[in-house]
Amino acid sequence: MSATAENKSIQHFFDSLFKDIPRELTLSELINTFKEYAGIVRGEPVSQISFHTTQLKFVSIIYFDSQPNIQDYNCKYALVVDSSGKAISLQTGKLVGFERYLFQLQAICTKLILDLDVVNPYYSAHEELQKKLSTDSTSYHINAGLKQ
């Protein structure tokens, strides 16, 4: 494979990886996406997730986990966001599903708008999630905003 063809292949990979990732996103939208993902992974409606924030002078630290009642430092996910909304640090598991989505957000420098007063760690759309789980649980995949 020539260098030009290889460069085009790499560019195509990154273009497709970040195609549907928003350039700006509110924290409440991110957490709502995560709640939907958590319900799909657990195979049952999620009534609550763990969600904690620590606001320091120059950064905000956001912790969340699909299980309720997890202490902030034990949460599976953590984002460190600077005062401009840019994620400067990310803690996740493997880069699949929601982890991949978080990586994509960080990689293209999506601005996260910290609407902390709107974030709700309780999940109320049980019927909609149950419908999704019963109709397409095996083929459902996570991508930008969980839209199919």
C-alpha positions, 0 to 999 in steps of 0.5 A: 500500500502506498503512503498516499493510499495509507494516509487516505485510509487513516483519514477515512477511519478518523472521519468515520470515527468522529462523523456524528460527534457533536462539537458542543454538548451539555452535561445533562445531554451527556448524562442522559445518553449515559443513562440510556446506555446503562439501561441497555447494558444492564438489560433492565430499566435504570432508576438511578445512577451515581453522579458526583461533581467537584468544582475546583478553581480551574477545573470541574471533576465529574464522576458517574457510574451505572450503579447507584450509590457508588462513591465519587472516587470509585465511579467507573467514569471520570471527566476532568473539564477545564473552565472552557468546557474542554475535557482534559482528562478521561477515565473509562474502561475499554473503548467500546460503547459509551467509553468509545463515545466519551473518547470521541468527545474528548478527541475532537475537543467537544465543548461540554457546557456544565448545566449542573442544575439540569442534570438528573441522575434518576432515569424516568423513561422506563417504558421507552427503554423497556420497549427498546430492550424488547425490540432490538437488544441484540442489535443495539449499538452505541454511537453519537447520541445513541441514535440508530 
